[in-house]
Amino acid sequence: MQGQVASVGPDELATLKQLALLGGLDGAVTVTCATLAERLDASNQTASRRLQRLEEAGTVERELLGDGQRVRVTEAGERALRGEYEQYRRVFERDSGVALHGTVTSGMGEGRHYISLPGYMEQFAERLGYEPFAGTLNVELDEGSVEARARMDALDPVRIDGWEDDDRTYGPAFCWPASVVLDGDEYAEAHVIAPERTHHDADQLEVIAPEKLRERLGLEDGEEVTVRVTEQ
């Protein structure tokens, strides 16, 4: 299940944007606090604090130099910027969802274990309106959909809170209403699920539903599907 971008505030996003405009998405760029402060119409101290917060959030990497610092926007920083972009895109294009395309793949079985845990299952029933089948439909996104996935950051998810038992602590998850489409047949009562931290890559999508989607839609590995994601 795919993790979320570390949260940064509007001031940090504005700083991140300026770093990207300076070329920080393409590689490390040399900047000084004075230069950045001028672009932000802020003090040197403010620019320095924002850079530090961005580094702590994992959205930039820095190397301090004698005459400034080398700063690079990380993948997490790029996702944060893409999320901001998608919000503006929704404002001007009136788009309230995203269609993601990919092929069905076999997962590693972890979804079945975690989804069936009572601390999650009780919240699914309360907040999603159903108890999902103990397992996820795994979809490997095509190249275009990997990029389009950033639009999900602009959609409001259903939050599933973290919890703990006697053995360990379990992190929160996020669920977006979704439908799965195969050859014109649409299954509408589903959700894309993504916990805060995961080992999965950005090209992997996991979908839960009250039924086993492979059987309900007759899906096999390698079949192409579309997952339409909206917000709660």
N, C-alpha and C positions, 0 to 999 in steps of 0.2 A: 504494500500500500504506500502511496506516494506522500512524502512529507511536504510540509508547508514552508513558505519563505519566512525567515525571521522577521518579526514586526519592527518597522521603523516608522517614526513619526513624519509629519509633513515637512518639518524643517530639514530632517535628514534626507528625505526624498529630494527636496530642492537642491541640497548639496550634491547628492548622488547624480542628479541630472547634469549639474555643471561639470562634474568630473567626467561624465560620459561625453558631454559636448567638447571637452578638452582632448578626447581620444582615449579615455580610460577603459572603454569596452574593447579596444583593439590591442591593448597591452599597457604596461606601466608607463605613466607619464610623470614628468617632474613638475611639481607645483609647490608654491609657497603659501603659507597662511595668508600673507598679504594679498597675493593674487586672487586667491579664492574668496577672501573677505570682500574684495572689491566687486567681484562678480555677484556676491550674495547681498551686497549693500549691508554688511555687518562688520563687527570688529574682528581683529585678528584672533582674539581669545575665543569668540563665538565660533569662528571657522575651525579653530583647533579642537574645540569640544565636539563639534559635529563630526569631524573626521574620526575622533576617538570613538564616538558612539557607533559610527558606521563600521569601524573595525571590530568592535565588540559584538556587533550583530552579524559579523561574518560577511558583510556586503562589500567590503573593500579589503585589500591587503596593502600594507605600507612598509616602506623601507626608509628610515630616516637618514638624511644626508647632511653634510655640513651647511649647504646652502638651500635646503628645502627638504623635500621628500618625494620618493617615487611611489605613486599610488596606482593601483589597478582595481577596476571593478570586477568582482567575482561573479560566478554564475548565479549565486544567490542575489547579488545586487542587480544583475540583469533581470532576473525574474521579478524583483520588486519594481523595477522600472516598467517592465512589461505589464504588470498588474495595474500600475497607475495609468499607463497608456490605454489599457482595455476599459478602465472606468470612463475615461474621456470618450473613447470610441462609442461606448453605450450611450453616453449623453447625446452625442451628435448623430449617431446612426440608429438610435432607438432599438438596439439589438439586445434581447434579454436572455440569450442562451448561446450555446456553441455546439456544433456537430463535430464529433470526433470519429475518425474512420480507422479501422485496423483489422487484424486477424485474430481469431481465437487461438489461444495457446494453453498448454497445461501449466498450472502453477506448481508450487512446491509443497502444497498442503498446509501452509501456515495459516491461511485464511480460515480454514475449517476450525482450527483450534481456537484462534482468538475470538472469532465471531460467536462461538458457542459458549464462551465464558459468561457466567451469570451477571457480572458487573456491566458488561456491554449489552447482553441480550435484554435485560430489563429496560435499559434506556432506549434500545431500538423499538421495543414494543410501545413505549410511552411517546417517543418523539417522532418516530417514522410511521407509527400506526400498524406495525406488523413485526413478527419475529422472523428474521430472515432464515433462509435455508443455510445450514452450517457449511458454508463454502462460498467462494467467490468465482465469478466468471472473469477470467483473465484475458485481456485484450492487448495485443502488441500494436501500438499506434504506428501509422505510416509517418513519413517524414513531415508532411505538411501538418498533420494533427499534433505532432510533438510540439511544434511551434504554437499552434492554435490553443494548446492546452493552457497556456498562460491566461487565456480569457476566463478560465475558471476562478482565478484569483479575484476577479471583479464581481463574482456571483456570491450572494450570501448563502453559506452552508447551514445545515443543521449541526449543531455541536454536540458531540458525545463526550461527556466529561471523563477524565481519568479517574482511576480508583485503585484500591489496593486490598490485598488479602493478607493472610498470615505469611505468605512466601515472598511476595514481590509487589512492586508498584507497576500499574499499567497506565500508559499515557492516553491522552485524549485523542479523539478522531473527529473527522469532519465528513459530512455526508451531503451530497448534492442530489436533488431529484433528477432522475434520468429515465429515458426510455431506450430500449434496445431494438434496432430495426434490422430485419433480415428479409430481403426479397419482398418488401412491401408489408410483411407481417411485423407489427409493432407491439412490444411488450412494454406497458407504460408504468407499472408499479415497481420501479427499481431505483437504486441509488448508487452513485459512484462514491466509494469510500476511500479516505486517505488519512492515515495517522500522521502525527507530527514528525515522527522519525521512522525511517525505513531504509532497507538496503536496495530497494527496487530503483530502477532507472526511470527517467522521465518518460520513456516510451512505453511504460507499463501502466495499464488502467485496470482497476478492480471494481467489479460491480456486484452488489448484493440485491437480493429479491426474496419474496416469501416462498418462491418455488425454485427448484433447480433449473436454471435457465438453459443449461445444455439439453436437458430432456424436454423442457417446455417448448423450445424453439428448434429442437433437433440439430443442435450445433455439434460440430466436430472440429478438431484442430485444423487450422489453415483456412477455415471459412471466414469470409469478409463480412463484417458487421459495422453498423453505424450506431454510436451511442450519442444521443442528444441530451445534453446537460443543461438544466435550468437552475433556478434558485428557489428557496423555500417560499 
